[in-house]
């Protein structure tokens, strides 16, 4: 069977989502990475709601002219700050089928620095 890159990522993503699910006390930290931007959101899968979100398109992050890897770390820190304000300290990390490397890893490290545990 010939799989495309997107098909392979979708299979990995489905495999991860079978295991990881978010609740109000322990939400799912979901990551989406495009070629240019990176997005993160905390999701309560039980009620089907996004608790908070952060992305590289926010004004404070756009103002910093640094590499994409450093921007991902800033996104991780901002999502952690927003989560701490909501009273969330523990999350389940959902890498959405992306390799835990590069920008995804730096976002996770930034979130850990911000005070999230996973």
C-alpha positions as MATLAB code, in Angstrom:
seq = 'XXXXXXXXXXXXXXXXXXXXXXXXXXXXXXXXXXXXXXXXXXXXXXXXXXXXXXXXXXXXXXXXXXXXXXXXXXXXXXXXXXXXXXXXXXXXXXXXXXXXXXXXXXXXXXXXXXXXXX';
ca = [
       0.000    0.000    0.000;
       1.383    3.398   -0.992;
       0.748    6.074    1.614;
       1.156    9.775    1.300;
       2.833   11.811    3.996;
      -0.569   13.079    5.135;
      -2.028    9.558    5.181;
       0.851    8.280    7.293;
       0.448   11.176    9.737;
      -3.307   10.551    9.930;
      -2.747    6.881   10.824;
      -0.281    7.841   13.558;
      -2.697   10.529   14.774;
      -5.581    8.054   15.015;
      -3.376    5.620   16.917;
      -2.438    8.349   19.414;
      -6.043    9.551   19.825;
      -7.209    6.039   20.737;
      -5.052    6.354   23.852;
      -5.117   10.074   24.728;
      -8.296   11.865   25.774;
      -8.720   15.142   27.629;
     -10.916   15.919   30.627;
     -11.630   19.168   32.459;
      -8.977   18.375   35.089;
      -6.459   16.912   32.648;
      -7.056   18.450   29.190;
      -5.378   17.410   25.959;
      -2.660   19.761   24.665;
      -3.106   19.435   20.911;
      -0.477   20.741   18.479;
      -0.958   21.698   14.838;
       2.100   22.582   12.794;
       1.993   24.074    9.331;
       5.019   25.038    7.281;
       4.834   28.625    8.502;
       2.882   28.688   11.786;
       2.317   26.546   14.883;
      -0.834   26.311   16.972;
      -1.610   24.762   20.370;
      -4.880   24.349   22.221;
      -6.145   22.764   25.417;
      -9.181   20.591   24.747;
     -11.707   19.001   27.109;
     -12.876   16.012   25.059;
     -15.650   15.093   27.501;
     -17.570   18.328   26.902;
     -16.049   18.905   23.458;
     -14.760   22.391   24.262;
     -11.480   24.214   23.744;
     -10.377   25.701   27.071;
      -7.695   28.010   25.665;
      -5.504   28.354   22.614;
      -2.273   29.976   21.532;
      -0.563   30.359   18.188;
       2.371   31.946   16.433;
      -0.054   34.455   14.901;
      -0.565   36.378   18.172;
       0.658   39.984   18.096;
       3.208   39.614   20.906;
       4.782   36.577   19.241;
       4.789   38.104   15.740;
       6.655   41.128   17.155;
       9.612   38.936   18.149;
      11.762   38.327   15.099;
      13.315   34.952   15.981;
      13.520   31.482   14.436;
      10.485   29.214   14.060;
      11.853   26.927   16.774;
      12.075   29.816   19.252;
       8.586   30.960   18.265;
       7.287   27.451   19.038;
       8.839   27.682   22.508;
       7.097   31.047   23.034;
       3.774   29.507   21.985;
       4.358   26.750   24.544;
       5.051   29.287   27.282;
       1.954   31.357   26.450;
      -0.345   28.306   26.404;
       1.119   27.294   29.777;
       0.486   30.776   31.224;
      -3.122   30.692   29.998;
      -3.589   27.178   31.418;
      -2.210   28.173   34.818;
      -4.669   31.108   34.903;
      -7.474   28.577   34.326;
      -6.136   26.421   37.157;
      -4.775   23.625   34.949;
      -1.338   22.244   35.745;
      -1.424   18.732   34.271;
      -2.130   17.958   30.600;
      -1.908   15.088   28.123;
       0.366   15.977   25.202;
      -1.060   15.191   21.757;
       1.556   15.612   19.040;
      -1.067   14.940   16.318;
       1.080   12.509   14.363;
       4.073   14.847   14.064;
       7.468   13.598   15.111;
       8.506   14.679   18.610;
      11.376   16.685   17.195;
      12.159   20.259   16.239;
       9.287   22.711   16.654;
       6.947   20.219   18.331;
       9.609   19.380   20.908;
      10.454   23.025   21.565;
       6.737   23.810   22.061;
       6.541   20.998   24.616;
       9.683   22.233   26.376;
       8.276   25.768   26.462;
       5.037   24.479   27.985;
       7.023   22.615   30.640;
       8.989   25.784   31.433;
       5.688   27.641   31.756;
       4.523   25.262   34.480;
       2.621   22.457   32.737;
       3.266   18.825   33.608;
       2.837   15.952   31.150;
];
